[in-house]
Amino acid sequence: MEIQDITDSITNTIQQIFFFPKEWLEWPGVLPYVIIPVALNWYAFYKILERIFGYSKGINAVIALVISFFMVPIAPVTLFFSIATIAFVGLRSWKARIVFFALLISFYIIVLPFLYTVKV
């Protein structure tokens, strides 16, 4: 079995489990459609669970991870929710919020278009 066959079978399995379009699992589409939404949703739900249940970090992290993976098929909708939640619940100071938004905007305006031009 070749590496391409193994990669295709893993991609097909992930597609069947999570109902992702095939473009979402190819480089660099995996960044804005899977990795970034999972990371932002995870942190948003982690902070919400931390406020609700207190500081049981391990349980909150696992629950937030499961929820964030289930929300990936509707990632464009949940991305705005997670960004707002991180800004207003997760970050305490205005400086941190400004840096967070600056990093997020620079990623989507500068880094992501550059990654689409790189051939892998």
N, C-alpha and C positions, 0 to 999 in steps of 0.2 A: 504494500500500500504506500502510495506516495504522500508527501506532505500536503499537496494540494487536495487530495482526496480526503485526508483527515480534517483539514480546515473546512472543506465543504460540508462534511458530515456534522462537524461541530456547529457550523453556521446554520444548517438546516434544523438541527435539534433545538438550538436557541430560538430560531424562528417559530417553530411549532409550539414551544412552551410559552413564550412571551408574546407571540403574535406580532413580531417586529417585521417591518418591510425589509427586504434584502439590502436596500441601500443604507439602512441604519447600521449594518454590521460591517460595512466596508470602510477603509481608511479614506479620508478623515471624517466621514459621516458619523462614525461611532462617537466622536467627541461631543458634538452639539446635540446629538439625539439620544445618547445613552449615558456616557460617563459624566458629563457636566450636570444633566438633570438628576441623575442618581446621587451625585455628591451634594448638590444643593438641596434636594428633597430630604436626603438623610440628615443633613445638619439642621434643617428647619424643623423636621419632626423630632429630632433629638432634643432640641431646645424646648419645643412645646411639651414633650413628655417630661423633661427635666423640671419644668415649671409645675406640671400637674402632679407627678409622682415623687418629686424630690430627686435626690442624688444617688439613685441606684444605677450607676453608669452602665454596667454590663447589660442589664435587661433593657434599658432604654435604647442602647445602641443596636441591639439585635432587633427589637421591635421596629425601630426607625429604618433599619436596613431592609427588612421585609416589606414594609409599607412603601419605601421608595422604589424597590424593584417592581412592585405591582403597579405603581403609578407611571412607569416608563411608557407604556403605550399611549398615554395621554400627556406625554411630557411637555409639549408646547403650551398646554393650558396650565399645567401645574408649575411650570417654570416661573411664571409671574407670581404665583402664590408663595413659592419658596423664597424667591428673592425678597419679597415684601416681608415675609416672616423673619428671615434672617436679619434684615435691616432694622426691624422694629422690636423683635423679641430677642434675637441672638446677640446683637451688638449693643453695647451700652453707651458709647460716646458718639458724638457727631463726627469726630475725626475718623473713627473706625468705619462709620457708615460711608463717609465720603471716599475713603481709600477702597472699600469694598466695591462701591459703584464704579470707581475709576478703573479698578482692575478688571471688573466684569465687562465694562464698555470697551476697554482697550483689547481685551481678548476677542470679543466679537467683531471689532472693527479692524484690528491690525493683525492679530495672530491667526485667527481662523481663515480669513481669505488667503493668507500666505500659505497655510497648510494645504489648502485646496490646489495650489499650484505645484506642490511638491509631488513628484511621481515616486510611487513605492513599488 
